[in-house]
């Protein structure tokens, strides 16, 4: 498979969760140093891809104000990231979709490069990063040909992203040398700590 250029990739920012660990707040719209979390992700991801989509289920008008397509889930069940990812695959107009959560303070171009290199080298339709402890399923690079497979997976009542990626299968990309790439802001305590530090987590 040839190299995957920037023009072949759309990013999908996942902002459709309930924010349970954040006390129900919409994480993407929380501010840190005067900038919302999703604005930080947008600033980091936009130069790396051709297009950007937002998966959101609340505050849709606020997300639409960024001038990007906003994709709510097909129901109001908050069924997890795969419900947003399938909408992204359906709406994507490039061959590849890169997913990432809305609460990651830093977006790293090298992470995307490793995922695209892995797909190009192996001919895989999906690549997912892992570190020494976890597979990070919300940072996956997907070819849009997997849309039908995901639709069938969800229609069967299945929801776990890791299970679906194993079934594809997705090639796992070792990123254990940069576990900090996957630090996100899950709780009010996390946000308060980084606000006090005045810097992104490392």
Secondary structure, 3 states (H helix, E strand, C coil): CCCCCHHHEEEEEEECCCCHHHCCCCHHHCEECCEEHHHHHHHHHHHHCCEEEEEECCCHHHHHCCCCEEECCCCCCCCCHHHHHHHHHHHCCCCEEEEEECCCCCCCHHHHHHHHHHHHHHCCCEEEEECCCCEEEEEEEEEHHHHHHHHHHHHCCCCCHHHHHHHHCCEEEECHHHHHHHCCCCCHHHHHHHHHHCCCCC
